Amino acid sequence: MRRVLMLVGILSFLLTGCWDNKEVQDINYITALGVDYKDGNYIIYVQMLDFATIAKQESGKQTEKAPIWVGRGTGTTLAGALVDLYTSSQQRVSWGHVTALVLTEAVLKPDQMSQVFDLTNRSQEIRYTKWVYGTQDSMEDLFTVSPFFQLSPLHSLLHEPKESYDQFSFIRPIQFVNFIRLYRERAATVVLPSIHISSQNWSENLKQHPILEVSGAFMIKNQKLMGWLSRSDLLGTRWLASPHTHASIIVQEEGEAIGSISLEKPQSSIEIIREPDDVAYRIKLNVTGTVQNMYKKVGVSEMKRLTEATLKREMHTTFHKAALLKADPYELCLQLYRTDPKLWKKLVEQKKEIHDASLRELEVDVNLRFWGQRKNLNR
């Protein structure tokens, strides 16, 4: 028996232990990264959450907000700003949970963006799947906004934009891997969503509650910032952005609301129209629509015509607003570049690759479905 006890004791020393394992509360988890550039200095912001508190939230309803910590570091380079942040860190920092990258307008320039790419691409922890935004707001304010019902900040628009976009589409969110791909594509225009703090729509116990929203987007073409457009100016982009787009529009005629139509499953194609001294484009769009509300009694064929006219007006507005900035959110130039790069290069040299008359034709076909009151409508 004594020999058995000695053997067990010796084997226990040979077993691999977990002495170097860290508990959740012993690590600082970064969930969002922000970069600003001001007066020749880079300013890096990080959002840090207590994952132990978040785990408790999953098991039951919290009565208090989850604590949000925001760190700030400054340096003449982005690496220097990161070192400045590390000097005051109290525990080990983990970057493996970063799901959002926010860039100010001052950073959206080639020299500053090269440092952003260098920092994020060289890190083995930061993922390529994080969501990317631009902003014109204070970074510290953005990172401290909390969602509804005392939920974790991980359930906010900053970290989970896709759920909101799938339900009601405005400007399509973009992941870092796709941002890099389009940013480095010579003929592409990046539509970078800009995130904003709004206090107009929601209140908690009669007190205004700030919440995050996408207010517009920055247009980046050939690695240059072309400008910014509001959300209302960019509504046309959603119909070409994804076949999963789902949104409602108010159909109008001469300023009078006729009805509300829910549109989904858009299918689009772009055709190149070659001319002697220029190139134009034809866009064809097919979309399925369902009547939600009727404010005025009209027939099915008339409602279909008005819906198509409203869609055309929305898409033309977006194209013309972007063309003023020499931006191309519909990726018309990209189609030409991939099929005829020599012609595209010629137009670029002549500064005619995109202009107000480039969109020659827009064909829209709405497969309109009526529910409920269809039998009472006149055809």
BAPAKOL-528693 format. One record per residue (C-alpha): chain; residue in three letters; x, y, z. Coordinates in nm, 2 decimals. Layout:
BEGIN
{node "A","ALA",{X,Y,Z}},
...
REM end
This chain:
BEGIN
{node "A","MET",{0.00,0.00,0.00}},
{node "A","ARG",{0.29,0.23,0.08}},
{node "A","ARG",{0.44,0.17,-0.26}},
{node "A","VAL",{0.11,0.25,-0.43}},
{node "A","LEU",{0.09,0.58,-0.24}},
{node "A","MET",{0.45,0.67,-0.34}},
{node "A","LEU",{0.38,0.59,-0.71}},
{node "A","VAL",{0.06,0.81,-0.71}},
{node "A","GLY",{0.26,1.09,-0.55}},
{node "A","ILE",{0.54,1.07,-0.81}},
{node "A","LEU",{0.29,1.06,-1.10}},
{node "A","SER",{0.10,1.36,-0.97}},
{node "A","PHE",{0.42,1.57,-1.01}},
{node "A","LEU",{0.46,1.45,-1.37}},
{node "A","LEU",{0.11,1.56,-1.47}},
{node "A","THR",{0.08,1.88,-1.67}},
{node "A","GLY",{-0.08,2.16,-1.46}},
{node "A","CYS",{-0.27,2.47,-1.54}},
{node "A","TRP",{-0.07,2.71,-1.32}},
{node "A","ASP",{-0.04,2.97,-1.60}},
{node "A","ASN",{-0.41,2.98,-1.69}},
{node "A","LYS",{-0.58,3.31,-1.64}},
{node "A","GLU",{-0.94,3.36,-1.51}},
{node "A","VAL",{-1.18,3.58,-1.71}},
{node "A","GLN",{-1.16,3.86,-1.45}},
{node "A","ASP",{-0.78,3.86,-1.47}},
{node "A","ILE",{-0.77,3.98,-1.84}},
{node "A","ASN",{-0.87,4.31,-2.00}},
{node "A","TYR",{-1.07,4.23,-2.31}},
{node "A","ILE",{-1.08,4.49,-2.58}},
{node "A","THR",{-1.40,4.48,-2.78}},
{node "A","ALA",{-1.37,4.80,-3.00}},
{node "A","LEU",{-1.08,5.00,-3.14}},
{node "A","GLY",{-1.10,5.36,-3.25}},
{node "A","VAL",{-0.84,5.57,-3.43}},
{node "A","ASP",{-0.82,5.95,-3.46}},
{node "A","TYR",{-0.55,6.19,-3.60}},
{node "A","LYS",{-0.51,6.54,-3.47}},
{node "A","ASP",{-0.23,6.79,-3.47}},
{node "A","GLY",{0.02,6.54,-3.61}},
{node "A","ASN",{-0.06,6.28,-3.34}},
{node "A","TYR",{-0.24,5.96,-3.35}},
{node "A","ILE",{-0.50,5.90,-3.08}},
{node "A","ILE",{-0.61,5.54,-3.02}},
{node "A","TYR",{-0.92,5.46,-2.82}},
{node "A","VAL",{-1.03,5.12,-2.69}},
{node "A","GLN",{-1.35,5.00,-2.55}},
{node "A","MET",{-1.31,4.74,-2.27}},
{node "A","LEU",{-1.58,4.53,-2.11}},
{node "A","ASP",{-1.60,4.31,-1.81}},
{node "A","PHE",{-1.67,3.97,-1.95}},
{node "A","ALA",{-1.75,3.83,-1.60}},
{node "A","THR",{-2.03,4.08,-1.57}},
{node "A","ILE",{-2.15,4.00,-1.93}},
{node "A","ALA",{-2.17,3.63,-1.84}},
{node "A","LYS",{-2.39,3.71,-1.54}},
{node "A","GLN",{-2.62,3.91,-1.78}},
{node "A","GLU",{-2.67,3.60,-1.99}},
{node "A","SER",{-2.80,3.40,-1.70}},
{node "A","GLY",{-3.04,3.66,-1.57}},
{node "A","LYS",{-3.18,4.01,-1.62}},
{node "A","GLN",{-2.95,4.29,-1.50}},
{node "A","THR",{-3.09,4.59,-1.31}},
{node "A","GLU",{-2.77,4.79,-1.36}},
{node "A","LYS",{-2.58,4.88,-1.68}},
{node "A","ALA",{-2.27,4.68,-1.76}},
{node "A","PRO",{-1.96,4.89,-1.69}},
{node "A","ILE",{-1.78,5.02,-2.00}},
{node "A","TRP",{-1.42,5.13,-1.98}},
{node "A","VAL",{-1.26,5.35,-2.25}},
{node "A","GLY",{-0.88,5.37,-2.28}},
{node "A","ARG",{-0.69,5.64,-2.47}},
{node "A","GLY",{-0.33,5.65,-2.59}},
{node "A","THR",{-0.14,5.92,-2.79}},
{node "A","GLY",{0.17,5.91,-3.01}},
{node "A","THR",{0.33,6.05,-3.32}},
{node "A","THR",{0.28,5.70,-3.47}},
{node "A","LEU",{0.00,5.45,-3.42}},
{node "A","ALA",{0.25,5.21,-3.26}},
{node "A","GLY",{0.36,5.49,-3.02}},
{node "A","ALA",{-0.01,5.56,-2.93}},
{node "A","LEU",{-0.05,5.19,-2.85}},
{node "A","VAL",{0.26,5.19,-2.63}},
{node "A","ASP",{0.12,5.49,-2.44}},
{node "A","LEU",{-0.19,5.29,-2.38}},
{node "A","TYR",{0.00,4.99,-2.25}},
{node "A","THR",{0.19,5.19,-2.00}},
{node "A","SER",{-0.12,5.24,-1.79}},
{node "A","SER",{-0.27,4.90,-1.84}},
{node "A","GLN",{-0.32,4.73,-1.51}},
{node "A","GLN",{-0.36,4.37,-1.64}},
{node "A","ARG",{-0.29,4.16,-1.94}},
{node "A","VAL",{-0.47,4.29,-2.25}},
{node "A","SER",{-0.65,4.06,-2.50}},
{node "A","TRP",{-0.73,4.18,-2.86}},
{node "A","GLY",{-0.90,3.86,-2.97}},
{node "A","HIS",{-1.25,3.99,-2.90}},
{node "A","VAL",{-1.23,4.31,-3.11}},
{node "A","THR",{-1.55,4.32,-3.33}},
{node "A","ALA",{-1.55,4.69,-3.43}},
{node "A","LEU",{-1.31,4.94,-3.58}},
{node "A","VAL",{-1.41,5.31,-3.59}},
{node "A","LEU",{-1.21,5.57,-3.78}},
{node "A","THR",{-1.25,5.94,-3.77}},
{node "A","GLU",{-1.26,6.15,-4.09}},
{node "A","ALA",{-0.91,6.27,-4.03}},
{node "A","VAL",{-0.78,5.91,-4.05}},
{node "A","LEU",{-0.94,5.83,-4.38}},
{node "A","LYS",{-0.64,5.95,-4.58}},
{node "A","PRO",{-0.37,5.74,-4.75}},
{node "A","ASP",{-0.08,5.81,-4.50}},
{node "A","GLN",{-0.29,5.75,-4.19}},
{node "A","MET",{-0.47,5.45,-4.34}},
{node "A","SER",{-0.14,5.28,-4.41}},
{node "A","GLN",{-0.06,5.28,-4.04}},
{node "A","VAL",{-0.41,5.15,-3.95}},
{node "A","PHE",{-0.36,4.86,-4.19}},
{node "A","ASP",{-0.01,4.79,-4.07}},
{node "A","LEU",{-0.12,4.78,-3.70}},
{node "A","THR",{-0.43,4.57,-3.75}},
{node "A","ASN",{-0.29,4.33,-4.02}},
{node "A","ARG",{0.03,4.25,-3.83}},
{node "A","SER",{-0.16,4.16,-3.51}},
{node "A","GLN",{-0.22,3.79,-3.47}},
{node "A","GLU",{-0.51,3.85,-3.24}},
{node "A","ILE",{-0.72,4.11,-3.42}},
{node "A","ARG",{-0.96,3.94,-3.67}},
{node "A","TYR",{-1.03,4.04,-4.02}},
{node "A","THR",{-1.41,4.00,-3.97}},
{node "A","LYS",{-1.45,4.30,-3.74}},
{node "A","TRP",{-1.70,4.57,-3.86}},
{node "A","VAL",{-1.56,4.90,-3.98}},
{node "A","TYR",{-1.72,5.24,-3.94}},
{node "A","GLY",{-1.63,5.61,-3.99}},
{node "A","THR",{-1.75,5.88,-3.76}},
{node "A","GLN",{-1.77,6.25,-3.71}},
{node "A","ASP",{-1.86,6.22,-3.34}},
{node "A","SER",{-1.65,6.20,-3.02}},
{node "A","MET",{-1.49,5.85,-3.00}},
{node "A","GLU",{-1.52,5.84,-2.62}},
{node "A","ASP",{-1.89,5.92,-2.64}},
{node "A","LEU",{-1.95,5.65,-2.90}},
{node "A","PHE",{-1.78,5.38,-2.70}},
{node "A","THR",{-1.99,5.45,-2.38}},
{node "A","VAL",{-2.33,5.44,-2.55}},
{node "A","SER",{-2.53,5.14,-2.42}},
{node "A","PRO",{-2.82,4.95,-2.58}},
{node "A","PHE",{-3.18,4.90,-2.45}},
{node "A","PHE",{-3.28,4.71,-2.13}},
{node "A","GLN",{-2.93,4.73,-1.96}},
{node "A","LEU",{-2.81,4.48,-2.22}},
{node "A","SER",{-2.44,4.43,-2.28}},
{node "A","PRO",{-2.28,4.68,-2.52}},
{node "A","LEU",{-2.20,4.38,-2.74}},
{node "A","HIS",{-2.56,4.38,-2.84}},
{node "A","SER",{-2.54,4.74,-2.98}},
{node "A","LEU",{-2.52,4.85,-3.34}},
{node "A","LEU",{-2.15,4.89,-3.31}},
{node "A","HIS",{-2.09,4.52,-3.26}},
{node "A","GLU",{-2.40,4.36,-3.43}},
{node "A","PRO",{-2.51,4.57,-3.73}},
{node "A","LYS",{-2.62,4.28,-3.95}},
{node "A","GLU",{-2.94,4.20,-3.75}},
{node "A","SER",{-3.07,4.55,-3.78}},
{node "A","TYR",{-2.98,4.57,-4.15}},
{node "A","ASP",{-3.15,4.24,-4.24}},
{node "A","GLN",{-3.47,4.36,-4.08}},
{node "A","PHE",{-3.47,4.71,-4.24}},
{node "A","SER",{-3.19,4.80,-4.48}},
{node "A","PHE",{-3.03,5.14,-4.51}},
{node "A","ILE",{-2.66,5.14,-4.56}},
{node "A","ARG",{-2.50,4.80,-4.58}},
{node "A","PRO",{-2.24,4.73,-4.30}},
{node "A","ILE",{-1.90,4.63,-4.41}},
{node "A","GLN",{-1.64,4.39,-4.26}},
{node "A","PHE",{-1.27,4.47,-4.25}},
{node "A","VAL",{-1.18,4.20,-4.50}},
{node "A","ASN",{-1.42,4.35,-4.76}},
{node "A","PHE",{-1.31,4.70,-4.67}},
{node "A","ILE",{-0.95,4.62,-4.76}},
{node "A","ARG",{-1.05,4.45,-5.08}},
{node "A","LEU",{-1.25,4.75,-5.21}},
{node "A","TYR",{-1.01,5.00,-5.07}},
{node "A","ARG",{-0.72,4.86,-5.28}},
{node "A","GLU",{-0.93,4.80,-5.59}},
{node "A","ARG",{-0.84,5.07,-5.84}},
{node "A","ALA",{-1.19,5.12,-5.98}},
{node "A","ALA",{-1.40,5.06,-5.67}},
{node "A","THR",{-1.57,5.30,-5.44}},
{node "A","VAL",{-1.59,5.21,-5.07}},
{node "A","VAL",{-1.92,5.30,-4.90}},
{node "A","LEU",{-1.80,5.33,-4.54}},
{node "A","PRO",{-2.09,5.36,-4.30}},
{node "A","SER",{-2.06,5.65,-4.06}},
{node "A","ILE",{-2.19,5.59,-3.70}},
{node "A","HIS",{-2.36,5.86,-3.50}},
{node "A","ILE",{-2.51,5.92,-3.16}},
{node "A","SER",{-2.88,6.01,-3.17}},
{node "A","SER",{-3.10,6.12,-2.88}},
{node "A","GLN",{-3.41,6.20,-3.07}},
{node "A","ASN",{-3.60,5.87,-3.11}},
{node "A","TRP",{-3.58,5.68,-2.78}},
{node "A","SER",{-3.64,5.77,-2.42}},
{node "A","GLU",{-3.62,5.57,-2.09}},
{node "A","ASN",{-3.86,5.67,-1.82}},
{node "A","LEU",{-3.92,6.01,-2.00}},
{node "A","LYS",{-3.55,6.07,-2.02}},
{node "A","GLN",{-3.38,6.08,-2.36}},
{node "A","HIS",{-3.16,5.78,-2.42}},
{node "A","PRO",{-2.87,5.82,-2.66}},
{node "A","ILE",{-2.84,5.54,-2.91}},
{node "A","LEU",{-2.62,5.46,-3.21}},
{node "A","GLU",{-2.74,5.49,-3.56}},
{node "A","VAL",{-2.59,5.50,-3.91}},
{node "A","SER",{-2.63,5.85,-4.03}},
{node "A","GLY",{-2.46,5.83,-4.37}},
{node "A","ALA",{-2.14,5.71,-4.53}},
{node "A","PHE",{-1.79,5.82,-4.64}},
{node "A","MET",{-1.71,5.77,-5.01}},
{node "A","ILE",{-1.35,5.64,-5.06}},
{node "A","LYS",{-1.22,5.59,-5.42}},
{node "A","ASN",{-0.87,5.50,-5.53}},
{node "A","GLN",{-0.77,5.53,-5.16}},
{node "A","LYS",{-0.88,5.89,-5.15}},
{node "A","LEU",{-1.17,6.03,-4.94}},
{node "A","MET",{-1.41,6.18,-5.19}},
{node "A","GLY",{-1.67,6.31,-4.94}},
{node "A","TRP",{-1.96,6.22,-4.72}},
{node "A","LEU",{-2.33,6.16,-4.80}},
{node "A","SER",{-2.62,6.14,-4.57}},
{node "A","ARG",{-2.84,5.83,-4.52}},
{node "A","SER",{-3.12,5.99,-4.72}},
{node "A","ASP",{-2.89,6.05,-5.01}},
{node "A","LEU",{-2.77,5.69,-5.02}},
{node "A","LEU",{-3.10,5.50,-5.01}},
{node "A","GLY",{-3.05,5.38,-5.36}},
{node "A","THR",{-2.74,5.18,-5.28}},
{node "A","ARG",{-2.93,4.92,-5.08}},
{node "A","TRP",{-3.11,4.78,-5.39}},
{node "A","LEU",{-2.78,4.69,-5.55}},
{node "A","ALA",{-2.58,4.60,-5.23}},
{node "A","SER",{-2.73,4.26,-5.15}},
{node "A","PRO",{-3.00,4.02,-5.26}},
{node "A","HIS",{-3.09,4.00,-4.89}},
{node "A","THR",{-3.20,4.36,-4.88}},
{node "A","HIS",{-3.53,4.42,-4.71}},
{node "A","ALA",{-3.69,4.76,-4.67}},
{node "A","SER",{-4.01,4.96,-4.69}},
{node "A","ILE",{-4.08,5.27,-4.90}},
{node "A","ILE",{-4.36,5.52,-4.90}},
{node "A","VAL",{-4.50,5.54,-5.26}},
{node "A","GLN",{-4.59,5.90,-5.35}},
{node "A","GLU",{-4.74,6.08,-5.64}},
{node "A","GLU",{-4.69,6.46,-5.66}},
{node "A","GLY",{-4.60,6.47,-5.29}},
{node "A","GLU",{-4.91,6.27,-5.18}},
{node "A","ALA",{-4.86,5.94,-5.00}},
{node "A","ILE",{-5.03,5.66,-5.19}},
{node "A","GLY",{-4.92,5.35,-4.99}},
{node "A","SER",{-4.65,5.17,-4.81}},
{node "A","ILE",{-4.47,4.88,-4.99}},
{node "A","SER",{-4.23,4.63,-4.84}},
{node "A","LEU",{-3.96,4.53,-5.09}},
{node "A","GLU",{-3.72,4.24,-5.07}},
{node "A","LYS",{-3.50,4.00,-5.28}},
{node "A","PRO",{-3.36,4.25,-5.53}},
{node "A","GLN",{-3.18,4.11,-5.83}},
{node "A","SER",{-2.98,4.35,-6.04}},
{node "A","SER",{-2.75,4.36,-6.34}},
{node "A","ILE",{-2.53,4.63,-6.50}},
{node "A","GLU",{-2.48,4.66,-6.87}},
{node "A","ILE",{-2.21,4.87,-7.04}},
{node "A","ILE",{-2.31,5.09,-7.33}},
{node "A","ARG",{-2.00,5.18,-7.54}},
{node "A","GLU",{-2.01,5.51,-7.73}},
{node "A","PRO",{-1.75,5.67,-7.96}},
{node "A","ASP",{-1.62,5.91,-7.70}},
{node "A","ASP",{-1.77,5.79,-7.38}},
{node "A","VAL",{-1.92,5.50,-7.18}},
{node "A","ALA",{-2.27,5.48,-7.03}},
{node "A","TYR",{-2.44,5.22,-6.82}},
{node "A","ARG",{-2.78,5.05,-6.80}},
{node "A","ILE",{-2.90,4.91,-6.46}},
{node "A","LYS",{-3.18,4.65,-6.45}},
{node "A","LEU",{-3.35,4.58,-6.12}},
{node "A","ASN",{-3.61,4.32,-6.03}},
{node "A","VAL",{-3.76,4.32,-5.68}},
{node "A","THR",{-4.05,4.16,-5.50}},
{node "A","GLY",{-4.30,4.39,-5.32}},
{node "A","THR",{-4.58,4.35,-5.07}},
{node "A","VAL",{-4.84,4.61,-5.00}},
{node "A","GLN",{-4.84,4.70,-4.63}},
{node "A","ASN",{-5.07,5.00,-4.62}},
{node "A","MET",{-5.30,5.18,-4.86}},
{node "A","TYR",{-5.36,5.55,-4.81}},
{node "A","LYS",{-5.55,5.60,-5.14}},
{node "A","LYS",{-5.75,5.36,-5.34}},
{node "A","VAL",{-5.57,5.27,-5.66}},
{node "A","GLY",{-5.55,4.97,-5.89}},
{node "A","VAL",{-5.28,4.70,-5.89}},
{node "A","SER",{-5.12,4.82,-6.21}},
{node "A","GLU",{-5.12,5.18,-6.10}},
{node "A","MET",{-4.96,5.09,-5.76}},
{node "A","LYS",{-4.69,4.89,-5.95}},
{node "A","ARG",{-4.62,5.19,-6.18}},
{node "A","LEU",{-4.59,5.43,-5.88}},
{node "A","THR",{-4.37,5.19,-5.69}},
{node "A","GLU",{-4.13,5.16,-5.98}},
{node "A","ALA",{-4.13,5.53,-6.03}},
{node "A","THR",{-4.05,5.58,-5.66}},
{node "A","LEU",{-3.76,5.33,-5.68}},
{node "A","LYS",{-3.62,5.50,-5.99}},
{node "A","ARG",{-3.63,5.84,-5.82}},
{node "A","GLU",{-3.45,5.71,-5.52}},
{node "A","MET",{-3.18,5.54,-5.72}},
{node "A","HIS",{-3.13,5.84,-5.95}},
{node "A","THR",{-3.10,6.07,-5.65}},
{node "A","THR",{-2.82,5.86,-5.50}},
{node "A","PHE",{-2.63,5.83,-5.83}},
{node "A","HIS",{-2.64,6.21,-5.90}},
{node "A","LYS",{-2.54,6.30,-5.54}},
{node "A","ALA",{-2.24,6.06,-5.56}},
{node "A","ALA",{-2.14,6.17,-5.91}},
{node "A","LEU",{-2.10,6.53,-5.78}},
{node "A","LEU",{-1.82,6.38,-5.56}},
{node "A","LYS",{-1.68,6.17,-5.85}},
{node "A","ALA",{-1.78,5.86,-5.64}},
{node "A","ASP",{-1.94,5.55,-5.77}},
{node "A","PRO",{-2.14,5.36,-5.51}},
{node "A","TYR",{-2.31,5.14,-5.77}},
{node "A","GLU",{-1.97,5.01,-5.88}},
{node "A","LEU",{-2.03,5.09,-6.25}},
{node "A","CYS",{-1.67,5.17,-6.31}},
{node "A","LEU",{-1.57,4.84,-6.15}},
{node "A","GLN",{-1.77,4.65,-6.41}},
{node "A","LEU",{-1.59,4.84,-6.69}},
{node "A","TYR",{-1.25,4.79,-6.53}},
{node "A","ARG",{-1.30,4.41,-6.51}},
{node "A","THR",{-1.42,4.37,-6.86}},
{node "A","ASP",{-1.21,4.64,-7.05}},
{node "A","PRO",{-0.93,4.78,-6.83}},
{node "A","LYS",{-0.77,4.97,-7.12}},
{node "A","LEU",{-1.09,5.16,-7.19}},
{node "A","TRP",{-1.13,5.23,-6.82}},
{node "A","LYS",{-0.78,5.37,-6.80}},
{node "A","LYS",{-0.84,5.59,-7.10}},
{node "A","LEU",{-1.15,5.74,-6.94}},
{node "A","VAL",{-0.96,5.80,-6.61}},
{node "A","GLU",{-0.70,5.99,-6.80}},
{node "A","GLN",{-0.97,6.20,-6.96}},
{node "A","LYS",{-1.14,6.24,-6.62}},
{node "A","LYS",{-1.46,6.09,-6.76}},
{node "A","GLU",{-1.48,5.76,-6.58}},
{node "A","ILE",{-1.80,5.87,-6.39}},
{node "A","HIS",{-2.01,6.18,-6.44}},
{node "A","ASP",{-2.37,6.29,-6.41}},
{node "A","ALA",{-2.48,6.14,-6.74}},
{node "A","SER",{-2.30,5.80,-6.69}},
{node "A","LEU",{-2.62,5.63,-6.58}},
{node "A","ARG",{-2.81,5.63,-6.91}},
{node "A","GLU",{-3.09,5.39,-6.84}},
{node "A","LEU",{-3.26,5.25,-6.53}},
{node "A","GLU",{-3.51,4.97,-6.57}},
{node "A","VAL",{-3.71,4.87,-6.26}},
{node "A","ASP",{-3.96,4.58,-6.24}},
{node "A","VAL",{-4.16,4.53,-5.92}},
{node "A","ASN",{-4.34,4.20,-5.87}},
{node "A","LEU",{-4.61,4.34,-5.66}},
{node "A","ARG",{-4.81,4.11,-5.43}},
{node "A","PHE",{-5.13,4.23,-5.26}},
{node "A","TRP",{-5.25,4.08,-4.93}},
{node "A","GLY",{-5.59,4.11,-4.76}},
{node "A","GLN",{-5.78,4.38,-4.95}},
{node "A","ARG",{-5.68,4.27,-5.30}},
{node "A","LYS",{-6.03,4.17,-5.41}},
{node "A","ASN",{-6.16,4.52,-5.33}},
{node "A","LEU",{-5.91,4.70,-5.55}},
{node "A","ASN",{-5.98,4.80,-5.91}},
{node "A","ARG",{-5.74,4.67,-6.16}},
REM end
